[in-house]
């Protein structure tokens, strides 16, 4: 007898615990066929765990899974793929020195005759390109393509294996605004062709833009299901957090004082001879936030790394609290930190944390030799753990276990570990890259409040973000980087996303400067 149902996925009474922690508790969920279904919730609410059960990474302690009306037992990802479920993870699972084609067919080569498998794969990629607009160069090496292209490869991998149900875990966390637009067009095409999409995200604007239905999770349970057209960002935020949430940053007009950080004529030429930073001048005063906007890859990350002492400049001068710092011959990140500069790096995994360290160890990383925590030979472990527990409480880092390895925290909670550590250092200057990447709405509100409080206490803050809303909400002044140079500067209260968007393309409407002319002035 054939099961007929309107639901691609139906979960009944799903529960999953890790020790004493109940990650999922008696969850019921229905996902309509051919729809885009959003799942939102704070970090640690259980969203990724639930989807990992559906994809076979975890086995539920109890409960039932139905796929297209048929009860299904999913013990591993092979079982999930066999019933048409594919998953694109927040951190891509690609081999960087393989081609796109090799990554797509990896594990599904089609037998020992690899050339036949590759021929079939090329034909299938051409079909998927035509059907869904998933345009990639199959012979390009993964490490040479953009993050947006890499995400397309992950989607192609799932579709190549026959996925009719696609799970996307925080799909826009590492994408630029234009890449997000491209992704959403692809998702609409997939939906039009009958694919069911489940999207885990914390970005409420995206939920409102792209989904048909949305489920809200809090503390391991689903607390609400809504048709997207019948809800609002404010209601979803309150359901996620369990209280009223301020979606807009509340701040007073800045009262900047003396210049604490200044950069003059900064240039950087890479090993291939390409000038990636071009004649940058900037300054940040005590009690103000200077925002750095721009499409990812236009020099913002490199600028932050040079100021933080991670990279040496090719040319230029830098002054910290009036003292000249040699950034050409080189100064270490530790020496910069000792001058009262804290740094929240954009890449929390490679630069902000040692993932195999326990949380308490990462809570002092970079500050571990401070007299408070060490006598030069022995760490004061009980004090460090006590401070770590206090920071976990203050920044709502979940779960509250300072002995847990940092790799086992969600991405948003990993971010909070880094931010808590750097803010706790009470710096004079704060360098912060993508402060809320992968962080939920409640934590975003808290982090933004902390950044504003630091500004009001006299800290000079240099903020890099690809989120224009974040730049517009937090910054007092904004500079925009394009192709390694500053394409324009604005008083933030006197600009908007349209103006900044043009500057991100290298066009300054106020001075009618075209990109090529501006570039010629800076090379």
ABEGO torsion letter per residue (X at the ends): XBBBBABABBBBGBBBBBEABBABBGBBBBBBBGBBBBBBEBBGAGAAAAAAAAAGABBBABEBBBBGGBBBBBABAAAAAAAGBBBBBABBBBBAABBAAAAAABGAAGEABAAAAAAAAAAAAAAAAAAAGBBBBAABBAAABBAAAAAAAAAAAAAAAGBABBBBBGAAAABBAAAAAAAAAAAAAAAAAGBBBBBBBABAAAAAAABABBBBBBGGBBABBBBAAABBAAAAAAAAAGBBBBABBBBBBBBBBBBABBBBGBBBBBAAGBBABBGBBBBBBBGBBBBBBEBBGAGAAAAAAAAAGABBBABEBBBBGGBBBBAAAEBBAAAAAAAGBBBBBABAAAAABBAABBAAAAAABGAAABAAABAGABBBAAAAAAAAAAAAAAAGBOBBBAABBAAABBAAAAAAAAAAAAAAAGBABBBBBGAABGBBAAAAAAAAAAAAAAAAAGBBBBBBBABAAAAAAABABBBBBBGGBBAEBBBAAABBAAAAAAAAAGBBAAAGBBAAAAAAAAX
